[in-house]
Structures are given as C-alpha cells and as structure tokens.
C-alpha cells in the first residue's frame, strides 16, 4: 500500500444495520474537501444478502452527483486512491467482560472493550454480588461473540482469576468462542489448561499490570481483530467488502472515538460527544486528555424507542411537550416509530415527541457515563490496603460540566433537525451545561467516516471535519447558582472591532444574543450568588462563538416545565401556536 500522504482521494463508507452511507473526499490545491455523499439501505437481509449491494447503491448516488465513475465493470472500485470502511452491522461485536474487582480490573477491561468499539453486554466480577451459578447462567443467556477476561496484577495471586476462568468454562458456550485473556501473566498456563477445547484463547498484555497503570491498547487491538473475524463470518458479503478496502474495517463506534479524541487534542479542549442511534446511545468524553466511551444499550430512537419510554418514564418525556398527550397515545406513537424506524416526522407534534424522547435518552446516557469518567480506581495515597475496596474513596471524577469546552451532537436526530435551534435545545436541555460551553453538531453524520480516515491521514480528516462537517451552533452561557426569577443574574460585555455591546440577563430566562457569526472577546460578570467558572460573583474574560444559533444565555436554573412553550418561543425553535401551550 502506498504512503498515506500520497493519497489524494478517498471513498469512505459506514455500513450500519439499516443504512449505508458513503462520502467522497478529494484534495485540490493542497486542501481536502467533502465532494459528495450517498446513502442507501443496507442489504445484508434477503433478498440481497450481500452488503456490497447497498454499498454500490450508495456510491452510485455520488456518481450521479459528481459525474464520475467509481464502480468498474468487474464489480471493483476505481477512480480513488483508497477505499475505507466502518461497520456496525449486526450490532457490532457483542462482548462480555470479566475481572476480579468491579471497580478495578473489570472496569479497566470494560474501558478497553468500549474503546475498541465493542458492545459490552455485561460485566462479571468476583465482587458483583452474584454467585457462580448465576454468572454461568448469565453467560449462557447472552451468548456473547467474545469474552475479555482480566484480573490480578502481574505475578500476583492467581486463584481468583482461575475461579473466573472456571465459570467461563462451565458455561460451555462453544469451542470456537474467542476469549481474550488480559490479566495476570502468571495465570496464563493454568487459564490455557482450563479453557482447552472450551474456547479459542488469545493472550495480550495485562490491562492492569500494576494498580497504578492501565494498559488498554493491546486488548483493544485484539478485540478489533476479533471484530473483523466476526463480521466477515456473519455478515453476508463482508468478504467481498473486505477485499475492496485499503485498510482493515473499523467498528463505527471506535472510529467516532478517534475523531472525538482528535478534536480534543487539536484544540486542547475538553470534549463531550453524544451519538444517538436506533438501538443504543454512545457517549464519548475527553477530560484530562483521557478518552472514555460508554454505551447505553437499549436507549435509542429506533428499535429501542419503546424501551427509552420505559426507562425514562411517561412524565419525564411529557414534561418537554408544549401540549398535552395521554400516556397511551405516547406509547402507541412510539411503538409505530419502532416498527417504522426510517419514517420522518410529518406532523409538528410527532417531531416534538421525538425530540422529547431524545432529551431523556441523552440525559439517561450521560448520567450513566458520568459514573465511568473517573481515574484509576484502587490507586491509594497513604491509605490502608483495605480502603482499596471502598468505592466512595477509590478515585476522583474526571468530569465537570463547568470544565467542559465543547459539546457535540452526533447522529441523525441532530443532523436532520429541521432547525438548528432544535438540535441546540436537545443538547442544552438534556446535558444542562454549566459556565461557558460551545455547542456543535456533526451536520452531515460523517464522524465515523472521518474517524476512519484519521487512521490513514489525520490531517485530511481534521481538515474536512472542522471546516465542513462540524457546525457550530454557538456558545452557551449558563451561570450556576440560586436566585429568584427576575433578579439580576449576569452581565455580558461583548467586545467588537468598533465598540462594546452590553447585555444584562435576569434569573429564569433563556435568551438568544443575536449578533453576527464570529468569535468575540467577552467579559462575563455574574451576580454575587452565581458562578460562570471563576467562582461566585467573579468575572470571566473569554472567547465566545456566535454560531448558527447566535449566543445563548441560559439562566433557567431548576427547570419549571410549565415554561417549556416560552423556552421554545425564545429561540424560535418550533412554529408553535398559543393553542399548543399547556392548559
């Protein structure tokens, strides 16, 4: 394969469970640009049962729009220097993770699996409260595609690791089950004997060779190899697809992680990315230069939308609606959406309902994510060894909304929102950012494509994503504190080339500062009971982005959902009538 910096054109595909999308990237005058996009249904089901049929259908859309030919007469590809691909067909690689202590080695192994793009079905640990027969039964019920087994520091005691290994063997899943052992190297020989003829065993470096060190990359690489083996074996046409690619296929979720990590590194920022899918919702964060990904299974807006209602509850979703809807009607509407996932909301009420569900899905997924954004658990400073098992003392959280620089919405719910303000409200209402945060969306749903490209040509991926695909909605200023509605909350001085514009915002409002798009130097002075990042009452001088939605100041504090109509009108997010307000 030629050097990646000699590549001037790329076709990049993402093969999803229901849809396949392809983008064309080309270099002209030393600048990489997005030159075309195409979409088509994924064709792994009858009557086609060949993923490349859907791929070529998507590519033909690009051929029609560009006038170029990329599919040759032999069914191969031409006209570009490289073809790259990501995939989440079949839900990706479904894994179980096992480790000794849930908040230590098991947690590190879970991070390795999630970071590699796998779907973690369950985490088994010695201290998870289940007895051995329950764990064995759980493995039999889930029947994972692979297992990641961790536990113990190198050359430490091996008894508990062998106990977990015995449980995996007792499940008798299948002889070809891939088991990746990333635990105490002293246990390898015994682990191999226990799993002989019970599983296909792979050894990698320990994810926690010592308590103070986490090593995830070797396990991640092996998981990726198992992913490739799994999709090629189980997805019709994947052997043909793999033969077309210029680099190994990546899991969609793992590729998105690459672009999120690249954003954080490129701009030296803390980043939070929310990717809402049909079946799951992925949350990515980079705090203190550490990428963490979590998956909220069965929280989505397609096949999982009914479960999203179950998890969130009728009242939590209904509070975002500026009209009344009975619980039965809500349930029926969402069941119809589950059955017809590709349908687009036709009525305003349908759109508002979808966005209400999206807010609760994001809220729940982020709540789950925050529990994983921690340092290495079990690392103690001048403490008795007994404290290692005290969760409350085990680590400091890495995440703080006050420290968040950039919040990105990923997925169709953001990219296909009829108005940018609707996408902004989903993020603003669900995450409730604090201080000063820039909000953006992946407006063409290209994060996975460009994350894949970043493995081959990082500069090209960054150039296209930041210049063309990342749509900046604007900065959100959200003071944190207590005050009565109508009281002074924050004063903002925006410094332009000609003069300084002054804004005074009261408690209890959602306000858009309609100023031309651009980057502005600003001084933000909260009242004495509010904090925007420097402490109560202390001024902050920073840069603000006036984006597609201007600059938004959110002083709502504890939300009174009787005002939801007022909030939507403040941003002109939906074409509401007074009659649609709550009675």
C-alpha positions in Angstrom: 0.0 0.0 0.0 1.4 3.4 -0.9 2.2 6.0 1.7 -1.0 7.6 3.1 0.3 11.1 2.5 0.3 10.4 -1.3 -3.4 9.7 -1.3 -5.4 12.5 -2.8 -8.9 10.9 -2.9 -10.9 8.6 -0.7 -14.3 6.8 -0.7 -15.3 6.1 2.9 -18.3 4.0 3.8 -20.2 3.3 7.0 -22.3 0.2 6.9 -25.0 0.4 9.6 -27.7 -2.1 10.5 -30.3 -0.3 8.4 -28.4 2.2 6.2 -25.1 2.5 4.4 -23.6 5.9 3.8 -20.6 6.8 1.7 -18.6 10.1 1.3 -16.1 11.2 -1.2 -13.0 13.2 -0.1 -10.7 14.8 -2.6 -7.6 17.0 -2.4 -7.5 20.1 -4.6 -4.8 22.8 -4.3 -3.5 21.3 -1.1 -6.9 21.3 0.5 -9.1 18.3 1.3 -12.8 18.7 0.7 -16.0 16.8 1.0 -17.1 16.4 -2.6 -20.0 14.0 -2.4 -22.3 12.0 -0.2 -24.5 9.0 -0.9 -26.9 6.8 1.1 -28.8 3.6 0.6 -30.4 0.8 2.7 -28.0 -1.8 4.0 -28.5 -5.1 2.1 -27.5 -7.9 4.5 -31.0 -9.3 4.6 -33.0 -11.2 1.9 -33.4 -10.9 -1.0 -29.9 -9.5 -1.5 -27.9 -10.9 1.5 -24.8 -9.0 0.3 -23.6 -5.9 2.0 -21.8 -4.6 -1.2 -25.1 -4.2 -3.0 -26.1 -1.4 -0.6 -22.6 -0.1 -0.7 -22.6 0.2 -4.5 -26.1 1.8 -4.4 -24.8 4.5 -2.1 -21.8 5.0 -4.3 -24.0 5.4 -7.4 -25.6 8.4 -5.8 -22.2 10.0 -5.6 -21.5 9.0 -9.3 -24.7 10.7 -10.3 -23.9 13.9 -8.4 -20.3 14.2 -9.5 -20.4 12.7 -13.0 -17.5 10.4 -12.1 -17.4 6.6 -12.3 -16.2 4.7 -9.2 -17.6 1.2 -9.9 -15.7 -0.8 -12.6 -17.2 -3.4 -14.8 -15.8 -6.2 -12.7 -17.6 -5.0 -9.6 -14.5 -3.4 -8.1 -13.7 0.2 -7.3 -11.8 2.8 -9.3 -11.2 6.5 -9.5 -10.0 7.0 -5.9 -6.7 6.3 -4.2 -8.2 4.5 -1.2 -11.5 2.9 -0.1 -12.1 2.8 3.7 -15.0 1.4 5.7 -16.5 1.2 9.2 -19.3 -1.0 10.2 -21.9 -1.6 13.0 -23.9 -4.3 11.1 -25.4 -6.8 13.4 -24.8 -4.6 16.4 -21.0 -4.9 16.2 -19.1 -7.3 18.4 -21.2 -8.3 21.4 -18.8 -8.9 24.3 -18.9 -9.9 28.0 -16.1 -8.6 30.3 -14.8 -10.4 33.4 -12.5 -9.2 36.1 -11.7 -9.6 39.7 -12.9 -6.4 41.3 -15.7 -4.5 39.5 -14.2 -1.1 40.1 -10.6 -2.0 39.2 -9.6 -4.7 36.7 -13.1 -5.3 35.4 -13.6 -1.6 34.9 -10.3 -1.3 33.0 -11.2 -4.3 30.8 -14.6 -2.7 30.1 -12.9 0.5 29.1 -10.7 -1.5 26.7 -13.7 -3.2 25.1 -15.7 0.0 24.8 -12.8 2.0 23.4 -12.3 -0.6 20.7 -15.9 -0.2 19.6 -17.4 -3.4 21.2 -20.8 -3.6 22.7 -20.5 -4.7 26.3 -23.4 -6.9 27.3 -22.5 -7.5 30.9 -19.5 -7.2 33.3 -18.8 -10.1 35.6 -16.6 -9.7 38.7 -15.8 -11.7 41.8 -17.5 -9.0 43.9 -20.5 -8.2 41.8 -23.0 -9.8 44.2 -23.8 -12.9 42.1 -23.0 -16.4 42.9 -21.1 -18.6 40.4 -24.2 -20.4 39.0 -25.9 -17.1 38.3 -22.9 -15.9 36.4 -22.7 -19.1 34.4 -26.4 -18.9 33.6 -26.0 -15.2 32.5 -23.3 -16.1 30.0 -25.5 -18.9 28.6 -28.4 -16.5 28.2 -26.4 -13.7 26.5 -24.2 -16.0 24.3 -21.6 -13.3 23.6 -19.5 -13.1 20.4 -16.3 -12.9 22.6 -15.2 -12.6 26.2 -12.5 -10.3 27.6 -11.0 -11.9 30.8 -8.9 -9.7 33.1 -7.8 -9.8 36.7 -4.9 -9.6 39.0 -1.6 -7.6 38.8 1.2 -9.4 37.0 2.9 -12.1 39.1 0.3 -11.7 41.9 -2.1 -14.3 43.3 -3.9 -16.3 40.5 -6.7 -18.1 42.5 -9.5 -15.7 41.8 -8.5 -15.4 38.1 -8.8 -19.1 37.8 -12.2 -19.0 39.5 -13.5 -16.7 36.8 -11.9 -18.9 34.1 -13.7 -21.9 35.5 -17.0 -20.1 35.3 -16.4 -19.3 31.6 -15.5 -22.9 31.0 -18.6 -24.1 32.9 -20.9 -22.0 30.6 -19.9 -24.4 27.7 -20.7 -21.7 25.2 -18.9 -23.1 22.1 -15.3 -24.3 21.4 -14.6 -21.5 19.0 -15.7 -18.7 21.4 -12.9 -16.1 21.4 -11.6 -15.5 24.9 -9.1 -12.7 25.2 -7.0 -13.0 28.4 -5.7 -9.6 29.6 -4.9 -10.5 33.2 -2.1 -11.7 35.4 0.6 -13.2 33.2 1.4 -15.8 35.9 -2.0 -17.4 35.3 -1.7 -17.9 31.6 -0.6 -21.6 31.8 -3.5 -22.6 34.1 -6.0 -20.5 32.1 -5.0 -22.3 29.0 -5.5 -25.7 30.6 -8.9 -24.8 31.9 -10.2 -23.5 28.6 -8.7 -26.2 26.5 -11.3 -27.4 24.0 -13.8 -25.0 25.6 -12.7 -21.7 23.9 -10.3 -20.2 21.4 -7.8 -18.4 23.7 -5.8 -15.2 22.9 -3.2 -13.7 25.2 -2.5 -10.0 25.4 -0.8 -7.7 27.9 -2.4 -7.2 31.3 -4.8 -4.3 31.3 -3.6 -3.5 34.9 -0.1 -4.9 35.3 0.2 -2.9 38.5 -2.5 -0.9 40.3 -1.2 2.4 39.2 -1.0 1.6 35.4 -3.7 0.9 32.9 -2.7 -0.6 29.5 -5.6 -0.8 27.1 -4.1 -0.8 23.6 -3.1 -4.5 23.3 -6.5 -5.7 24.4 -8.1 -3.1 22.0 -6.1 -4.4 19.1 -7.1 -8.0 19.7 -10.7 -7.0 20.1 -10.5 -5.3 16.7 -9.1 -8.5 15.1 -12.0 -10.5 16.6 -14.4 -7.9 15.3 -13.1 -8.3 11.8 -13.3 -12.1 12.1 -16.8 -11.8 13.4 -18.3 -9.5 10.8 -16.6 -11.3 7.9 -18.0 -14.6 9.2 -21.5 -13.4 9.9 -22.4 -10.5 7.6 -23.3 -11.6 4.1 -20.9 -10.1 1.5 -18.3 -8.9 4.0 -15.5 -11.0 2.4 -16.2 -9.1 -0.8 -16.3 -5.8 1.2 -13.0 -6.5 3.0 -11.3 -7.3 -0.3 -12.2 -3.8 -1.5 -10.8 -1.9 1.4 -7.4 -0.3 1.6 -7.2 -0.7 5.4 -8.9 -3.0 7.9 -12.6 -2.3 8.6 -13.2 -0.5 11.9 -16.2 -0.6 14.2 -18.3 2.5 13.7 -18.2 3.4 17.4 -14.5 3.1 17.7 -14.0 5.3 14.6 -16.1 8.0 16.2 -13.9 7.9 19.2 -10.9 8.6 17.1 -12.4 11.9 15.7 -13.5 13.0 19.2 -10.1 12.3 20.6 -8.5 14.2 17.7 -10.7 17.3 18.3 -9.7 17.4 21.9 -6.0 17.1 21.1 -6.1 19.5 18.2 -7.8 22.3 20.1 -6.6 21.4 23.6 -10.1 21.3 24.8 -12.4 19.1 26.9 -15.0 17.5 24.7 -18.3 15.6 25.2 -19.9 13.8 22.2 -23.4 12.3 22.2 -24.2 9.8 19.5 -27.9 8.8 19.5 -28.6 5.7 17.4 -31.6 3.5 16.6 -30.7 0.9 19.3 -28.1 2.5 21.5 -26.7 5.8 22.6 -22.9 6.3 22.8 -21.3 8.9 25.0 -17.7 10.0 24.4 -15.7 12.3 26.6 -12.2 13.6 26.8 -11.3 15.1 30.2 -7.7 15.5 31.2 -6.6 14.0 27.8 -8.4 10.7 28.5 -11.0 9.4 26.1 -13.8 7.4 27.7 -16.7 5.9 25.8 -19.8 4.3 27.3 -22.7 2.6 25.6 -26.3 2.8 26.9 -27.8 -0.4 25.4 -31.5 -0.3 24.6 -31.6 3.5 24.7 -32.3 4.8 21.2 -34.7 6.3 18.9 -35.5 3.4 16.6 -35.7 -0.3 17.6 -35.2 0.8 21.3 -37.5 3.8 21.4 -40.2 1.9 23.4 -37.6 0.9 25.9 -36.5 4.5 26.1 -40.0 5.3 27.2 -39.9 2.6 29.8 -36.5 3.7 31.2 -37.3 7.5 31.2 -41.0 7.2 32.1 -44.0 9.0 30.7 -43.9 12.0 32.9 -40.2 12.8 32.2 -40.9 12.8 28.4 -44.2 14.6 28.6 -42.6 17.5 30.5 -40.8 18.6 27.3 -44.1 18.7 25.3 -45.8 22.1 24.9 -49.1 20.3 24.6 -51.0 17.5 26.5 -50.6 13.9 25.4 -52.1 10.9 27.2 -49.7 8.1 28.2 -51.5 5.6 25.9 -51.2 7.8 22.9 -47.5 8.4 23.6 -46.9 4.7 23.9 -48.7 3.9 20.6 -46.9 6.7 18.7 -43.5 5.4 19.8 -44.4 1.8 19.0 -45.2 2.9 15.5 -41.9 4.6 15.3 -40.2 1.4 16.5 -41.9 -0.5 13.7 -41.2 2.1 11.0 -37.8 3.4 12.0 -36.9 5.1 8.8 -40.1 7.3 8.7 -39.6 11.0 9.1 -41.9 13.0 11.5 -44.6 14.5 9.3 -46.5 16.5 12.0 -45.1 19.0 14.4 -46.4 17.0 17.4 -44.5 13.9 16.1 -41.3 15.9 15.8 -41.7 17.4 19.3 -42.3 13.9 20.7 -39.2 12.5 19.1 -37.1 15.4 20.4 -38.6 15.0 23.9 -37.6 11.3 23.9 -34.1 12.3 22.6 -33.6 14.7 25.5 -34.4 11.9 28.0 -32.2 9.4 26.2 -29.3 11.8 26.3 -30.0 12.7 29.9 -30.0 9.0 31.0 -27.0 8.1 28.9 -25.0 11.0 30.3 -25.9 10.0 33.8 -24.6 6.5 33.2 -21.5 7.9 31.5 -20.5 10.1 34.4 -20.0 7.1 36.6 -17.3 5.9 34.3 -15.4 9.2 33.9 -13.0 8.5 36.8 -9.4 8.0 37.4 -7.9 4.6 38.1 -9.8 3.0 41.0 -7.8 1.2 43.6 -4.8 3.6 43.5 -4.4 4.8 47.0 -2.4 7.6 48.5 -1.1 6.8 52.0 -4.1 4.6 52.9 -4.6 1.2 54.3 -5.0 -1.5 51.7 -8.5 -2.2 53.0 -9.6 1.1 51.5 -8.9 -0.1 48.0 -12.4 -1.7 48.0 -14.2 1.4 49.2 -15.8 2.8 46.1 -16.5 6.2 47.6 -12.8 6.7 48.2 -11.5 5.0 45.1 -11.0 7.8 42.7 -11.7 11.4 41.8 -14.1 12.2 39.0 -12.5 13.5 35.8 -15.7 15.1 34.5 -17.0 18.5 35.4 -19.6 20.3 33.3 -18.0 23.6 34.4 -14.8 22.4 32.8 -16.4 21.3 29.5 -15.3 23.3 26.5 -17.1 21.6 23.5 -20.4 19.7 23.4 -21.1 17.8 20.1 -24.4 16.2 19.0 -23.9 13.2 16.7 -26.4 11.2 14.8 -29.5 11.8 12.6 -31.6 13.4 15.3 -29.2 16.3 15.3 -28.1 16.3 11.6 -31.7 16.1 10.3 -33.3 18.5 12.8 -35.4 21.0 10.6 -33.9 23.9 12.6 -30.5 24.2 14.2 -32.2 25.7 17.3 -33.9 22.3 17.9 -30.6 20.5 18.0 -29.3 23.1 20.4 -32.3 22.7 22.7 -31.8 18.9 22.8 -28.2 19.3 24.0 -29.0 22.3 26.3 -32.0 20.7 28.0 -30.5 17.2 28.3 -26.9 17.9 29.4 -27.6 21.3 31.2 -24.0 22.6 30.6 -22.5 25.0 33.2 -20.4 28.1 32.8 -19.4 28.7 29.2 -19.6 25.8 26.7 -19.5 25.8 22.9 -22.3 23.6 21.3 -21.9 22.0 17.8 -23.3 19.2 15.7 -22.0 16.8 13.1 -24.2 18.2 10.4 -23.6 15.5 7.7 -23.2 12.5 10.1 -19.6 12.0 9.0 -17.9 11.4 12.3 -17.4 7.7 11.8 -16.1 8.2 8.2 -13.6 10.8 9.2 -12.6 8.9 12.3 -11.7 6.1 10.0 -9.8 8.5 7.7 -7.9 9.8 10.6 -6.2 6.4 11.0 -4.7 6.8 7.5 -4.5 10.6 7.0 -5.1 12.6 10.2 -4.6 16.0 8.6 -7.2 15.3 5.9 -9.7 14.0 8.4 -9.3 17.0 10.6 -9.4 19.5 7.8 -12.7 18.2 6.4 -14.4 17.6 9.7 -13.6 21.0 11.3 -14.0 23.1 8.1 -17.1 21.5 6.6 -18.9 19.0 8.9 -18.7 20.4 12.4 -21.5 23.1 12.5 -21.0 25.4 15.4 -24.4 26.3 17.0 -22.8 28.8 19.3 -21.6 29.4 22.9 -24.0 28.7 25.8 -23.5 30.8 29.0 -25.1 29.0 31.9 -24.4 30.6 35.3 -24.7 28.2 38.3 -26.3 29.5 41.5 -29.6 30.4 43.2 -31.8 33.3 42.8 -35.4 34.4 42.4 -36.9 34.7 38.9 -36.4 38.3 37.6 -33.4 39.1 39.8 -30.2 40.2 38.1 -28.1 37.2 37.1 -25.3 38.1 34.7 -23.9 41.0 32.7 -22.1 40.3 29.4 -19.8 42.8 27.6 -19.1 41.7 24.0 -16.1 43.4 22.5 -16.4 44.0 18.8 -14.0 45.8 16.4 -15.9 49.0 16.7 -17.4 49.1 20.2 -18.6 47.0 23.2 -22.2 45.7 23.4 -23.7 45.3 26.8 -26.3 42.7 27.9 -28.0 42.2 31.3 -29.8 38.9 31.8 -32.2 38.1 34.7 -32.7 34.8 36.5 -35.2 32.4 35.0 -34.8 33.0 31.3 -33.5 31.5 28.0 -32.1 34.3 25.9 -30.5 34.4 22.4 -27.9 37.2 21.7 -28.5 37.8 18.0 -25.1 39.0 16.8 -23.3 38.2 13.5 -21.5 34.9 13.4 -17.9 35.0 14.6 -15.6 34.8 17.6 -15.9 37.6 20.2 -13.9 38.5 23.2 -16.3 38.9 26.1 -16.3 39.7 29.8 -19.0 37.9 31.8 -19.8 39.2 35.2 -22.3 37.1 37.3 -24.1 38.4 40.3 -22.6 37.5 43.7 -24.6 34.3 44.0 -23.7 32.9 40.6 -20.6 31.3 39.1 -19.6 31.1 35.4 -16.2 29.4 36.0 -14.1 31.6 38.3 -16.2 31.4 41.4 -19.4 33.2 42.8 -19.5 36.8 41.6 -16.2 36.7 39.9 -15.8 37.9 36.3 -14.6 35.7 33.4 -13.0 37.0 30.3 -13.1 34.5 27.5 -13.9 34.0 23.8 -17.5 33.3 22.7 -18.6 31.7 19.5 -21.7 33.3 17.8 -22.7 30.4 15.6 -25.8 29.3 13.7 -27.9 29.9 16.8 -26.1 33.0 17.9 -25.0 33.0 21.6 -27.5 31.6 24.1 -27.7 32.6 27.8 -29.4 30.0 30.0 -30.4 31.3 33.4 -33.3 28.9 34.0 -31.7 27.1 36.9 -34.0 24.5 38.3 -36.4 24.0 35.4 -40.1 24.8 35.7 -41.5 22.8 32.8 -44.7 24.9 32.7 -42.5 27.4 30.9 -41.5 25.0 28.1 -43.6 26.9 25.5 -41.8 30.1 26.5 -38.4 28.5 26.1 -39.2 27.2 22.6 -40.5 30.6 21.6 -37.4 32.4 22.9 -35.3 30.6 20.4 -38.0 30.3 17.7 -37.2 26.6 17.7 -40.6 25.4 16.6 -43.6 27.0 14.8 -45.8 26.9 17.9 -49.2 28.5 18.3 -50.6 29.8 21.6 -53.2 27.0 21.5 -50.4 24.4 21.7 -49.4 25.6 25.2 -50.2 23.7 28.3 -53.6 24.2 29.9 
